[in-house]
């Protein structure tokens, strides 16, 4: 049965930034596909709610509250997986982000912070994950990138640069870790999360965003979670080093940030 290829029965996953939005939807979807999940984010209450949903799907959740800008805290998630489950099969590097701002208001420190939070965190988790994955015969990693990593749009010089770097990191890591560990990324479009709510302050902006998307809607976190399940499972076993675009069909930025000319 083709659906069996999407099952993750008794696999073990780590999902960063799992307290809400894409990370939470991904953690729950992996559990529904059969995986036990180590979930981490800053907010304990949010993680607790996600853990309940994982357990409601009949799987085990390990909750690790942490500041994931701390690379040692990120790396420690691998030991949590080893201690709780004795194995690791899947890594989802979801934590990341950077606030849009004009070019001249983007300092070198903010550029470095964007790279740190979007790229260094991914490497900090995947590097120690590899030996534990190999003990079980191999594994899969999925990095959450962004459509802004391939488009040019005003206000995204830090965020877009970091996400573009994460996409290429994915290709390079996939080459280094083939054939036993697959590494892929998802270029996410506009998805209904709290981060998007910060940008969209009015119904007019939301309408413009939807109008600029060929599919005519903003994405749901579950749209991204479904893509993660595909890439992480046997259904995606012949895919590595690729950037899967889950963005509603956009071919250019679909929201004008309204920044003034220089």
N, C-alpha and C positions, 0 to 999 in steps of 0.2 A: 504494500500500500504506500502510495506516495506520501501520505501524511506522516507515516512512520519516520521518514527522513527528517522531519522537523522536530521530532521528540528529543528531549535532553534528559531522559530518565537517568536519575542518580548521578548526573554531572554536578560539578561544583563551580559556582561562578562568584566573581567579585564585581560589584558595581559601585563606582564612585559617584558622588553627588546624587545619592539615591533617596534623599528625603522628600523630593517633590518632582513634578514635571517629568521630563524624559527619563531621568534616572529612576524615579519611583515606578513609572509605567514599565520600564525595561526589567527591573528587578521582579516585579509581579509576573510579567509575561514569561520570563525565564522559569519561574517557579511553576506556572501553569503548564509549561512544556516539560516539566519534570525535574528541574534543577534545584539544589539547595543553594542558598545565596548569602554571601557576606555583603552587608550593605553599610555604607559609611557616608556621613555628612556631618555638618556641625550641629544640627538641631535634633535633640534627643526625642522630643515629642513626635516630630514628623517621621523619624525612623521607626518609632514604635508603631505608628499607624501602618506603615509599609510592612513591617514584620508581621502584623496581624493578617494582612492580606496574603502574604506568602504562606503563613501557616494555614490560612483558610483554604489554600490550594493544595494542602497536604504535604507541604515541604518545610524544611527547617530554615530558619533565618538566624544569622549571627549579626547583632547590631554593634557597630563600632563607631561611636561618636568621635569625631576628630576634625581638626583644622587641616584640610587637605592641601593647603598651601605649604604645609610643612612636609618636605619630601621624606623625612624619616617616618612620619606618621603614615604616609602613603605606602611606603615599602613594607611597613609592619602589617599591613592587611594580608600579606601573603602568609605570615606566620599565624594569623588568626584562622585562615583557611586550613593550614596544616594541622593546627591544634584541634580544631573542631571536627574536621572531616578527613584529614589524612591525605588529601589530594587537592588538585586544582586543575580545572579543565578550560575555564572561560574567564576572560578579563574584559570588562567594558569600561573604558576610560571616558566617562561622561563629564566629570568635573571640568570646569573651564569658564571662559567668558571674559569680557572686558567692556566697559561702558563706552558707547560712541561719544566722540568729542572732536572738535575741529582740529585740523593738522597742527596749527600753531599752539594749541592748548594741550597737545600730547607731548609730554616730556620724555626724554630718554629713559628715565626711571619707569614711566608708565609702559613704555615699549618692552622693557625688560620684564616687568611684572606680567604683562600679557603673555609673553613667551614662557615664562616660568609656570604660570597657572594652566596654560593650555598644552604645552609640549613637555616641559621638564617633569610635570606630574605624571604624564603618560609613561615616560621612560622610567621614572622612579618606581612605578608599579610593575611594568612589563619585565624589566631586567631581573628582579628577584623571582618573578613568577615563572620564568622560563625553566629553571632547573626542576621546580616542583611539577610543572606540566609534563616535562620530559620523563619524570618518574612514572607517570601514568600513560606514557606512550605518545603524548603530544597534546595539542590544544589549539585554542583560537582566541584572538584578541580583536575587539572592535573599538575603534576610536571615533568619538563623536566630533566631527569637523563641522563645517558650515559652508553654505553656498557663497558666503562672503570671502571664503578662501580662494575663490576662482573668479569672482566679479570685482570690478572697480566701482566703489561707491563712496561718496563723501562721508567723512566722519568715522570711517572704519579702518584707519591706517594701522592701529595697534591690533585690533581684533582680527581683521582680515589677514594681516601678515602672519599672526600667530596661527590662525586656522589653516592658512596655506602651508605653513611649515609643518603642521601636524599631518596634513595630507601627504606631504612628501616623506616625512618620517615614516608613515605607514608603508610606503613603497619600499623604502630602504630596509626597514625592519623585516618586512615580508621576505625580501631577498636574503637577508642574513639568517633568518630562522627557518626557511624552507628546507626540507619538505615536511617537517614534523609539526611545525606550528604555523598556522595561517594568521595573517594580520591584514585586516581590512578597515575601511573607514566609511562613515556615512556623512555626506554633505547635506546638512539639514537646512531646509528652508524656514519660512516663518511658521512657528509652532506655538500653539496657545499655552504658554507658560507664564509664570510670574515675571520672568525676565522680559518677555515681550510686553507685558502690561506696563512696565516702566517706560517703554518707548511709546506705546500707544496710549495717549492721554485723552483721546476723544473718539466718538463714533465716526467722525469724518476720516480720521487716520485709519481706523479699522476698515472702513469702506474702501478707501484708496488702496490699502494693502490687498484686500480681496480682489478688487478690480484689476490689479496688476499681476494677479496669479492666474495662469491659464485654467486651472481647475476651479477657480472661483471661490476658494475658501482658504482659511488658515488651517494648517495641519493640526492634528491631535497628537499628543505624546504617544498614543498607541500606534500611530502610523510609523513612528521611528522604532518603537519597541518591536513591531512585527519584522522590520528589516533586520534588527539585531538578531532575532531568533533565526531568521534565514541564514545570515552570515555565520552565526555561531554553531549551527547544527550541521548534520550530514547533508542537508539540502544544499548547503553552500560549500561542500567539500572540494569542489574544483575551482574555488575562487580564492585568490590571495593577492595582496598588493593592489587592491582596487578601491576606488572611491565610488560608492553607490549614492547617486543623487536622489534624495527623497525630499522634493522641494515644490511640488505642485506644478512642475513644468516651467518654472521661470528660466529665462535666458539672460536676465539682467536684474539689477536690484529693483525690487517692487515697492520700495518706500523711499520717498524723498525726505531726508532728515531736515530739510529747510534751512540748511546752513548758508550763510551769506557768502558771496564772492569775496575774495581777498581785496 
